[in-house]
């Protein structure tokens, strides 16, 4: 199991990490992520209240739906990221293990007179990956006729719920009472779902370019840099902390950095999260998640200077000097140019 970091105490693998990764792509695996923190919000104003202090449009989030959300500081930098599920009159938030208590404290501080109560929830997150999740044996074990649509959730008979994430391939989470975890693990294993460690989950996450709070982000990260505009930030809402930066970068500026996937030299030791990324000896970014992928070998997510060409020779700094190259397929799509930026460019063109 990992000795430190956000997955400390979790099972890293069950003896065959690459085989577990292959099962995640070819059949189905179950990853115990019960170290995540889960909160529950109740009360008639839970959605409208959270709407005012977070980046996503959730004032009327429909029952049985799932979305991502952020809390930003006054400069628009990411402080918290969570998944939220509205189901049966309760809004469930789950976040990184180390952010559970700070997020709970912040939300309670912001309640004032709103009709909302925020409590830790004794629920565990179990993640399932792979195409076989849609097969009859697994559906029978789940007690379902079919999986829900992406970004939808359904209640489970014994408590908790199942949600399907918007992802490449099939990915669902069981969010269940902690005293039922062993039962669910046994039931799904009997249905042919293979237990896998968080190594398999992290390799899948890196391959699909999904950032993780505090690992692939730092204290300067704004949502635009890591692909959270749209998925976790709604651009047509206002009145939340950090909104001005979100709007300014979208309309006038461009984010200073971009999230990319690096292919690392497999002949050296691996760099660590937080190590610098260097081009010609100059720092041009930071290393995020580092993991061994069954097909791609050693890979990492990294925040690097926006516009850095994919063919730029790179190395990592810190304790390990490894050569690296940007995966061109991971570069962001052609950047959006807002109306404000277009107006500025027209004015500059007219002044020539």
TIBA-806272 format. One record per residue (C-alpha): x, y, z; residue number from 0; residue in three letters. Coordinates in Angstrom, 3 decimals, decimal comma. Each point is the difference from the previous one (the first is absolute). Layout:
N
+----------+----------+----------+-----+------+
|        X |        Y |        Z | seq | type |
+----------+----------+----------+-----+------+
|        X |        Y |        Z | NUM |  ala |
...
+----------+----------+----------+-----+------+
//
This chain:
352
+----------+----------+----------+-----+------+
|        X |        Y |        Z | seq | type |
+----------+----------+----------+-----+------+
|    0,000 |    0,000 |    0,000 |   0 |  unk |
|    1,178 |    3,605 |   -0,561 |   1 |  unk |
|    2,109 |    1,306 |    2,895 |   2 |  unk |
|   -1,074 |    3,605 |   -0,401 |   3 |  unk |
|   -2,099 |    2,331 |   -2,078 |   4 |  unk |
|   -3,767 |    0,056 |   -0,429 |   5 |  unk |
|   -0,256 |   -3,805 |   -0,357 |   6 |  unk |
|    1,899 |   -0,864 |    3,187 |   7 |  unk |
|   -1,512 |   -3,124 |    1,515 |   8 |  unk |
|   -1,766 |   -1,099 |   -3,184 |   9 |  unk |
|    0,877 |   -3,223 |   -1,843 |  10 |  unk |
|    2,424 |    0,869 |   -2,815 |  11 |  unk |
|   -0,351 |   -3,398 |   -1,718 |  12 |  unk |
|   -0,781 |   -3,645 |    0,769 |  13 |  unk |
|    3,229 |   -1,511 |   -1,324 |  14 |  unk |
|   -0,547 |    0,401 |   -3,743 |  15 |  unk |
|   -0,309 |    3,739 |   -0,709 |  16 |  unk |
|    0,323 |   -0,239 |   -3,775 |  17 |  unk |
|   -2,445 |   -2,890 |   -0,154 |  18 |  unk |
|   -2,449 |    2,076 |    2,007 |  19 |  unk |
|    0,377 |    2,817 |   -2,516 |  20 |  unk |
|   -0,633 |   -2,384 |   -2,887 |  21 |  unk |
|   -3,137 |   -1,273 |    1,716 |  22 |  unk |
|   -1,207 |    3,602 |    0,338 |  23 |  unk |
|    0,126 |    0,383 |   -3,781 |  24 |  unk |
|   -1,117 |   -3,498 |   -1,042 |  25 |  unk |
|   -2,458 |   -1,158 |    2,675 |  26 |  unk |
|   -0,815 |    1,669 |    3,334 |  27 |  unk |
|    1,757 |    0,953 |    3,223 |  28 |  unk |
|   -1,009 |    1,299 |    3,414 |  29 |  unk |
|    2,211 |    2,617 |    1,677 |  30 |  unk |
|   -0,492 |    0,781 |    3,688 |  31 |  unk |
|    0,139 |    3,790 |    0,294 |  32 |  unk |
|   -1,711 |    0,102 |    3,374 |  33 |  unk |
|    2,655 |    2,398 |    1,285 |  34 |  unk |
|   -1,835 |    2,811 |   -1,824 |  35 |  unk |
|   -1,969 |    2,377 |    2,210 |  36 |  unk |
|   -3,777 |    0,192 |   -0,466 |  37 |  unk |
|   -2,298 |    2,762 |    1,303 |  38 |  unk |
|   -3,779 |    0,218 |   -0,060 |  39 |  unk |
|   -2,023 |    3,210 |   -0,376 |  40 |  unk |
|   -3,652 |    0,087 |    0,998 |  41 |  unk |
|   -2,577 |    2,772 |    0,297 |  42 |  unk |
|   -2,255 |    1,774 |   -2,448 |  43 |  unk |
|    2,624 |    2,562 |   -1,028 |  44 |  unk |
|    2,938 |   -2,404 |   -0,427 |  45 |  unk |
|    0,245 |    0,480 |   -3,780 |  46 |  unk |
|   -0,746 |    3,722 |   -0,237 |  47 |  unk |
|    2,417 |    0,689 |    2,869 |  48 |  unk |
|    2,834 |   -2,086 |   -1,490 |  49 |  unk |
|   -0,632 |    1,678 |   -3,355 |  50 |  unk |
|    1,003 |    3,378 |    1,470 |  51 |  unk |
|    3,391 |   -1,130 |    1,320 |  52 |  unk |
|    1,193 |   -2,445 |   -2,670 |  53 |  unk |
|    0,883 |    0,102 |   -3,681 |  54 |  unk |
|   -2,627 |   -2,343 |   -1,428 |  55 |  unk |
|   -3,661 |    0,776 |   -0,804 |  56 |  unk |
|   -1,737 |   -2,186 |    2,586 |  57 |  unk |
|   -2,934 |    2,064 |    1,272 |  58 |  unk |
|   -2,410 |   -2,352 |   -1,741 |  59 |  unk |
|    2,098 |   -3,165 |   -0,331 |  60 |  unk |
|   -2,525 |   -2,737 |   -0,862 |  61 |  unk |
|   -0,470 |   -3,060 |    2,163 |  62 |  unk |
|    2,206 |   -2,886 |   -1,084 |  63 |  unk |
|    2,722 |    2,070 |   -1,670 |  64 |  unk |
|    3,755 |    0,310 |    0,493 |  65 |  unk |
|    2,358 |    2,902 |   -0,667 |  66 |  unk |
|    3,386 |    1,392 |    0,977 |  67 |  unk |
|    0,399 |    3,211 |    1,958 |  68 |  unk |
|    2,708 |    2,312 |    1,331 |  69 |  unk |
|    0,630 |    2,468 |    2,757 |  70 |  unk |
|    2,339 |    2,798 |   -1,081 |  71 |  unk |
|    1,855 |    2,648 |    1,959 |  72 |  unk |
|   -0,387 |    3,725 |   -0,665 |  73 |  unk |
|    2,551 |   -0,146 |   -2,837 |  74 |  unk |
|   -1,775 |   -2,863 |   -1,742 |  75 |  unk |
|    2,482 |   -2,662 |    1,083 |  76 |  unk |
|   -1,315 |   -3,481 |    0,767 |  77 |  unk |
|   -0,348 |   -0,817 |    3,692 |  78 |  unk |
|   -2,334 |   -2,990 |   -0,144 |  79 |  unk |
|   -1,337 |   -2,408 |   -2,602 |  80 |  unk |
|   -2,758 |   -2,513 |    0,603 |  81 |  unk |
|   -2,560 |   -2,225 |   -1,679 |  82 |  unk |
|   -3,558 |    0,678 |    1,069 |  83 |  unk |
|   -3,043 |   -2,213 |   -0,296 |  84 |  unk |
|   -3,581 |    1,154 |    0,622 |  85 |  unk |
|   -2,197 |   -2,923 |    1,020 |  86 |  unk |
|   -3,088 |   -0,431 |    2,144 |  87 |  unk |
|    0,094 |    3,437 |    1,582 |  88 |  unk |
|    3,681 |   -0,212 |    0,948 |  89 |  unk |
|    3,001 |    1,565 |   -1,722 |  90 |  unk |
|    3,109 |   -2,167 |    0,370 |  91 |  unk |
|    3,480 |    1,446 |   -0,492 |  92 |  unk |
|    3,130 |   -2,145 |   -0,151 |  93 |  unk |
|    3,519 |    1,326 |   -0,147 |  94 |  unk |
|    3,633 |   -0,820 |    0,674 |  95 |  unk |
|    0,701 |   -1,576 |    3,425 |  96 |  unk |
|    2,102 |    2,932 |    1,179 |  97 |  unk |
|   -2,635 |    2,583 |   -0,991 |  98 |  unk |
|   -2,971 |   -1,525 |    1,803 |  99 |  unk |
|    0,366 |    1,875 |    3,287 | 100 |  unk |
|    1,073 |    3,352 |   -1,530 | 101 |  unk |
|   -2,906 |   -0,106 |   -2,450 | 102 |  unk |
|   -2,445 |   -0,876 |    2,778 | 103 |  unk |
|    1,294 |    2,891 |    2,120 | 104 |  unk |
|   -0,187 |    2,472 |   -2,891 | 105 |  unk |
|   -3,525 |   -0,992 |   -1,012 | 106 |  unk |
|   -1,292 |    0,207 |    3,579 | 107 |  unk |
|    1,592 |    3,427 |    0,373 | 108 |  unk |
|   -1,940 |    1,206 |   -3,035 | 109 |  unk |
|   -3,459 |   -1,215 |    1,052 | 110 |  unk |
|   -1,143 |    3,079 |    1,960 | 111 |  unk |
|   -3,836 |   -0,219 |    0,023 | 112 |  unk |
|   -0,539 |   -2,337 |   -2,961 | 113 |  unk |
|   -2,122 |   -3,120 |    0,412 | 114 |  unk |
|    2,853 |   -2,455 |   -0,439 | 115 |  unk |
|    1,769 |   -2,486 |    2,259 | 116 |  unk |
|    3,424 |   -1,452 |   -0,885 | 117 |  unk |
|    1,251 |   -3,214 |    1,586 | 118 |  unk |
|    2,716 |   -2,578 |   -0,631 | 119 |  unk |
|   -1,571 |   -3,047 |   -1,647 | 120 |  unk |
|    1,081 |   -3,510 |    1,009 | 121 |  unk |
|    0,169 |   -1,040 |   -3,640 | 122 |  unk |
|    2,767 |   -1,639 |   -2,024 | 123 |  unk |
|    0,822 |    0,435 |   -3,679 | 124 |  unk |
|    0,629 |   -3,182 |   -1,993 | 125 |  unk |
|    0,947 |    0,602 |   -3,646 | 126 |  unk |
|   -0,685 |   -2,468 |   -2,795 | 127 |  unk |
|    1,689 |    0,164 |   -3,421 | 128 |  unk |
|   -0,318 |   -2,045 |   -3,163 | 129 |  unk |
|   -2,309 |   -1,117 |   -2,789 | 130 |  unk |
|   -1,289 |   -3,065 |    1,872 | 131 |  unk |
|   -1,890 |    2,254 |    2,404 | 132 |  unk |
|   -2,887 |   -0,085 |   -2,487 | 133 |  unk |
|   -0,096 |   -3,823 |   -0,046 | 134 |  unk |
|   -2,835 |   -1,913 |    1,658 | 135 |  unk |
|    1,999 |   -1,554 |    2,891 | 136 |  unk |
|    1,205 |    3,412 |    1,173 | 137 |  unk |
|   -3,394 |    1,648 |   -0,464 | 138 |  unk |
|   -1,607 |   -2,816 |    1,980 | 139 |  unk |
|    2,532 |    0,525 |    2,805 | 140 |  unk |
|   -0,833 |    3,707 |   -0,016 | 141 |  unk |
|   -3,738 |   -0,684 |   -0,038 | 142 |  unk |
|   -0,477 |    1,952 |   -3,229 | 143 |  unk |
|   -1,452 |   -0,766 |   -3,414 | 144 |  unk |
|    2,358 |    2,476 |   -1,647 | 145 |  unk |
|    2,512 |    2,645 |    0,951 | 146 |  unk |
|   -1,257 |    3,582 |    0,298 | 147 |  unk |
|    0,884 |    2,601 |   -2,612 | 148 |  unk |
|    3,208 |    1,986 |    0,384 | 149 |  unk |
|   -0,146 |    2,582 |    2,816 | 150 |  unk |
|   -2,997 |   -1,775 |    1,542 | 151 |  unk |
|   -0,462 |   -1,811 |    3,304 | 152 |  unk |
|   -2,435 |   -2,568 |    1,374 | 153 |  unk |
|   -0,708 |   -1,053 |    3,575 | 154 |  unk |
|    1,073 |   -3,471 |    1,138 | 155 |  unk |
|   -2,455 |   -2,188 |    1,914 | 156 |  unk |
|    2,122 |   -0,387 |    3,129 | 157 |  unk |
|    1,049 |    3,649 |    0,181 | 158 |  unk |
|    2,399 |    2,184 |   -1,896 | 159 |  unk |
|   -0,037 |    0,511 |   -3,729 | 160 |  unk |
|    1,680 |   -0,809 |   -3,294 | 161 |  unk |
|    1,083 |    2,767 |   -2,346 | 162 |  unk |
|    1,424 |   -0,136 |   -3,493 | 163 |  unk |
|    2,748 |    2,465 |   -0,815 | 164 |  unk |
|    0,426 |    1,794 |   -3,326 | 165 |  unk |
|    3,077 |   -1,853 |   -1,167 | 166 |  unk |
|    1,610 |   -1,817 |   -2,872 | 167 |  unk |
|   -1,214 |   -3,568 |    0,433 | 168 |  unk |
|   -2,154 |   -1,221 |    2,859 | 169 |  unk |
|    0,706 |    1,440 |    3,443 | 170 |  unk |
|   -2,373 |   -0,085 |    2,948 | 171 |  unk |
|    0,307 |    0,671 |    3,712 | 172 |  unk |
|   -1,804 |   -1,755 |    2,807 | 173 |  unk |
|   -0,425 |    2,399 |    2,923 | 174 |  unk |
|   -1,159 |   -2,307 |    2,784 | 175 |  unk |
|   -0,106 |   -0,238 |    3,804 | 176 |  unk |
|    3,414 |   -0,962 |    1,310 | 177 |  unk |
|   -1,363 |   -3,055 |    1,812 | 178 |  unk |
|   -1,110 |   -1,372 |   -3,396 | 179 |  unk |
|    3,361 |    0,282 |   -1,767 | 180 |  unk |
|    1,070 |   -3,602 |    0,613 | 181 |  unk |
|   -3,390 |   -1,299 |   -1,133 | 182 |  unk |
|    0,175 |    1,978 |   -3,238 | 183 |  unk |
|    3,558 |   -1,130 |   -0,644 | 184 |  unk |
|   -0,984 |   -3,636 |    0,459 | 185 |  unk |
|   -3,098 |    0,333 |   -2,164 | 186 |  unk |
|    1,840 |    1,642 |   -2,879 | 187 |  unk |
|    3,001 |   -2,320 |    0,173 | 188 |  unk |
|   -2,381 |   -2,952 |   -0,261 | 189 |  unk |
|   -1,427 |    1,640 |   -3,145 | 190 |  unk |
|    3,454 |    0,026 |   -1,610 | 191 |  unk |
|    1,141 |    3,521 |    0,873 | 192 |  unk |
|    3,704 |   -0,060 |    0,872 | 193 |  unk |
|    1,309 |    1,909 |    3,035 | 194 |  unk |
|    2,557 |    2,616 |   -1,033 | 195 |  unk |
|    2,071 |    2,550 |    1,867 | 196 |  unk |
|    0,052 |    3,756 |   -0,412 | 197 |  unk |
|    2,995 |   -0,414 |   -2,349 | 198 |  unk |
|   -2,416 |   -1,257 |   -2,685 | 199 |  unk |
|   -2,379 |    2,881 |    0,676 | 200 |  unk |
|    2,746 |    2,605 |   -0,180 | 201 |  unk |
|    1,368 |   -1,450 |   -3,244 | 202 |  unk |
|   -3,494 |    0,206 |   -1,489 | 203 |  unk |
|   -0,405 |    3,575 |    1,237 | 204 |  unk |
|    3,327 |    1,153 |   -1,455 | 205 |  unk |
|   -0,769 |   -1,681 |   -3,322 | 206 |  unk |
|   -3,271 |    1,957 |   -0,202 | 207 |  unk |
|    1,669 |    3,296 |    1,049 | 208 |  unk |
|   -2,110 |    0,518 |    3,124 | 209 |  unk |
|    1,668 |    2,253 |    2,586 | 210 |  unk |
|   -0,021 |   -0,649 |    3,738 | 211 |  unk |
|   -0,172 |    2,741 |    2,611 | 212 |  unk |
|    3,276 |    0,556 |    1,835 | 213 |  unk |
|    1,898 |   -2,396 |   -2,251 | 214 |  unk |
|   -0,450 |    1,459 |   -3,476 | 215 |  unk |
|   -0,882 |    3,434 |    1,382 | 216 |  unk |
|    1,959 |    2,370 |    2,198 | 217 |  unk |
|   -0,771 |    3,180 |    1,932 | 218 |  unk |
|    0,001 |    2,044 |   -3,242 | 219 |  unk |
|   -2,267 |   -2,203 |   -2,118 | 220 |  unk |
|   -3,036 |    1,593 |   -1,627 | 221 |  unk |
|   -2,767 |   -2,161 |   -1,534 | 222 |  unk |
|    0,871 |    0,885 |   -3,610 | 223 |  unk |
|    3,432 |   -1,624 |    0,325 | 224 |  unk |
|   -1,267 |   -3,504 |    0,812 | 225 |  unk |
|   -3,134 |   -0,342 |   -2,115 | 226 |  unk |
|   -2,570 |    0,746 |    2,698 | 227 |  unk |
|   -1,816 |    2,704 |   -1,986 | 228 |  unk |
|   -3,380 |   -1,470 |   -0,879 | 229 |  unk |
|    0,374 |   -3,207 |    1,970 | 230 |  unk |
|    0,383 |    1,769 |    3,363 | 231 |  unk |
|   -0,426 |    3,708 |   -0,838 | 232 |  unk |
|   -3,156 |    1,432 |   -1,567 | 233 |  unk |
|    0,790 |    3,120 |   -2,002 | 234 |  unk |
|   -3,550 |    1,396 |    0,038 | 235 |  unk |
|   -0,338 |    0,473 |    3,726 | 236 |  unk |
|    1,401 |    2,635 |    2,309 | 237 |  unk |
|    0,186 |    1,005 |    3,634 | 238 |  unk |
|    2,618 |   -2,410 |    1,281 | 239 |  unk |
|    3,471 |    0,537 |    1,335 | 240 |  unk |
|    2,600 |    0,067 |   -2,778 | 241 |  unk |
|   -2,545 |    0,636 |   -2,750 | 242 |  unk |
|    1,801 |    3,124 |   -1,222 | 243 |  unk |
|    3,170 |   -1,936 |   -0,826 | 244 |  unk |
|   -1,967 |   -2,752 |   -1,735 | 245 |  unk |
|   -1,801 |    2,548 |   -2,181 | 246 |  unk |
|    3,114 |    2,070 |   -0,706 | 247 |  unk |
|    2,109 |   -2,958 |   -1,120 | 248 |  unk |
|   -2,862 |   -1,329 |   -2,115 | 249 |  unk |
|   -0,821 |    3,323 |   -1,660 | 250 |  unk |
|    3,304 |    1,868 |   -0,186 | 251 |  unk |
|    2,956 |   -2,111 |    0,917 | 252 |  unk |
|    1,357 |   -3,495 |   -0,305 | 253 |  unk |
|    1,016 |   -2,328 |    2,823 | 254 |  unk |
|    3,717 |    0,140 |    0,754 | 255 |  unk |
|    0,353 |   -3,796 |    0,098 | 256 |  unk |
|   -1,531 |   -3,116 |   -1,526 | 257 |  unk |
|   -0,409 |   -3,579 |    1,178 | 258 |  unk |
|    1,814 |   -2,558 |   -2,172 | 259 |  unk |
|    1,092 |   -3,610 |    0,178 | 260 |  unk |
|    3,728 |   -0,713 |   -0,016 | 261 |  unk |
|    1,710 |   -3,139 |   -1,222 | 262 |  unk |
|    2,947 |   -0,631 |    2,317 | 263 |  unk |
|    3,319 |   -1,704 |   -0,615 | 264 |  unk |
|   -0,448 |   -3,573 |    1,193 | 265 |  unk |
|    3,700 |   -0,585 |    0,726 | 266 |  unk |
|    0,245 |    2,365 |    2,985 | 267 |  unk |
|   -1,658 |    0,359 |    3,375 | 268 |  unk |
|   -3,362 |    1,726 |    0,030 | 269 |  unk |
|   -0,417 |    3,680 |    0,872 | 270 |  unk |
|   -2,323 |    0,989 |    2,820 | 271 |  unk |
|   -3,127 |    2,110 |    0,144 | 272 |  unk |
|    0,988 |    3,652 |    0,285 | 273 |  unk |
|    3,365 |   -0,384 |   -1,750 | 274 |  unk |
|    0,723 |    2,713 |   -2,589 | 275 |  unk |
|   -0,239 |   -0,586 |   -3,731 | 276 |  unk |
|    2,970 |    1,578 |   -1,776 | 277 |  unk |
|    0,674 |    1,117 |   -3,571 | 278 |  unk |
|    3,591 |    1,023 |   -0,657 | 279 |  unk |
|    0,594 |    0,177 |    3,730 | 280 |  unk |
|   -2,899 |    2,423 |    0,582 | 281 |  unk |
|   -3,109 |   -0,953 |    1,955 | 282 |  unk |
|   -3,037 |   -0,205 |   -2,273 | 283 |  unk |
|   -2,373 |   -2,003 |    2,195 | 284 |  unk |
|   -0,526 |   -2,501 |    2,810 | 285 |  unk |
|   -0,495 |   -3,754 |    0,128 | 286 |  unk |
|   -3,331 |   -1,311 |    1,267 | 287 |  unk |
|   -1,065 |   -3,659 |    0,151 | 288 |  unk |
|    2,737 |   -2,483 |   -0,954 | 289 |  unk |
|   -1,007 |   -3,585 |   -0,758 | 290 |  unk |
|    1,051 |   -3,083 |   -1,961 | 291 |  unk |
|   -2,566 |   -0,720 |   -2,731 | 292 |  unk |
|   -0,315 |   -3,490 |   -1,467 | 293 |  unk |
|    0,057 |    1,214 |   -3,617 | 294 |  unk |
|    1,809 |    3,329 |    0,210 | 295 |  unk |
|    2,630 |   -0,732 |    2,636 | 296 |  unk |
|    0,965 |    2,791 |    2,425 | 297 |  unk |
|   -2,283 |    2,997 |   -0,515 | 298 |  unk |
|   -0,920 |    3,117 |    1,927 | 299 |  unk |
|   -2,402 |    2,880 |   -0,044 | 300 |  unk |
|    1,660 |    3,403 |    0,098 | 301 |  unk |
|   -0,939 |    3,660 |    0,058 | 302 |  unk |
|    2,235 |    1,746 |   -2,526 | 303 |  unk |
|    0,238 |    3,437 |   -1,565 | 304 |  unk |
|   -2,837 |    0,620 |   -2,431 | 305 |  unk |
|    1,017 |   -0,293 |   -3,625 | 306 |  unk |
|    3,069 |   -2,133 |    0,691 | 307 |  unk |
|    0,563 |   -2,011 |   -3,230 | 308 |  unk |
|   -0,453 |   -3,741 |    0,358 | 309 |  unk |
|    3,457 |   -0,673 |   -1,449 | 310 |  unk |
|    1,815 |    2,108 |    2,618 | 311 |  unk |
|    2,773 |   -2,088 |    1,625 | 312 |  unk |
|   -0,860 |   -0,232 |    3,696 | 313 |  unk |
|    1,540 |   -1,361 |    3,168 | 314 |  unk |
|   -1,198 |   -0,200 |    3,570 | 315 |  unk |
|    1,802 |    1,663 |    2,864 | 316 |  unk |
|    0,021 |   -0,714 |    3,693 | 317 |  unk |
|    1,519 |   -3,260 |    1,162 | 318 |  unk |
|   -0,323 |   -1,789 |   -3,361 | 319 |  unk |
|    1,084 |    1,265 |   -3,406 | 320 |  unk |
|   -2,145 |   -1,850 |   -2,531 | 321 |  unk |
|   -0,543 |    0,918 |   -3,622 | 322 |  unk |
|   -3,614 |    0,613 |   -0,967 | 323 |  unk |
|   -2,090 |    0,806 |   -3,044 | 324 |  unk |
|   -3,502 |    1,414 |   -0,256 | 325 |  unk |
|   -2,602 |   -2,345 |   -1,446 | 326 |  unk |
|   -1,296 |    2,126 |   -2,884 | 327 |  unk |
|   -3,448 |   -1,589 |    0,306 | 328 |  unk |
|   -0,307 |    1,470 |    3,495 | 329 |  unk |
|    0,430 |    3,617 |   -1,088 | 330 |  unk |
|   -3,127 |    2,121 |    0,550 | 331 |  unk |
|   -2,219 |    0,636 |   -2,992 | 332 |  unk |
|    0,292 |    3,326 |   -1,804 | 333 |  unk |
|   -0,533 |    2,578 |    2,666 | 334 |  unk |
|   -3,259 |    1,899 |    0,281 | 335 |  unk |
|    0,305 |    3,696 |   -0,852 | 336 |  unk |
|   -2,514 |    2,042 |    1,950 | 337 |  unk |
|   -1,881 |    3,027 |   -1,251 | 338 |  unk |
|    2,139 |    2,305 |    2,089 | 339 |  unk |
|    3,223 |   -1,365 |   -1,453 | 340 |  unk |
|   -1,366 |    0,334 |   -3,544 | 341 |  unk |
|   -0,897 |    3,641 |    0,666 | 342 |  unk |
|    3,477 |    0,727 |    1,366 | 343 |  unk |
|    1,637 |   -1,635 |   -3,011 | 344 |  unk |
|   -2,168 |    2,042 |   -2,387 | 345 |  unk |
|    0,979 |    3,210 |    1,764 | 346 |  unk |
|    3,681 |   -0,894 |   -0,170 | 347 |  unk |
|   -0,331 |   -0,849 |   -3,659 | 348 |  unk |
|   -1,652 |    3,348 |   -0,707 | 349 |  unk |
|    2,758 |    1,874 |    1,795 | 350 |  unk |
|    2,706 |   -1,310 |   -2,333 | 351 |  unk |
+----------+----------+----------+-----+------+
//
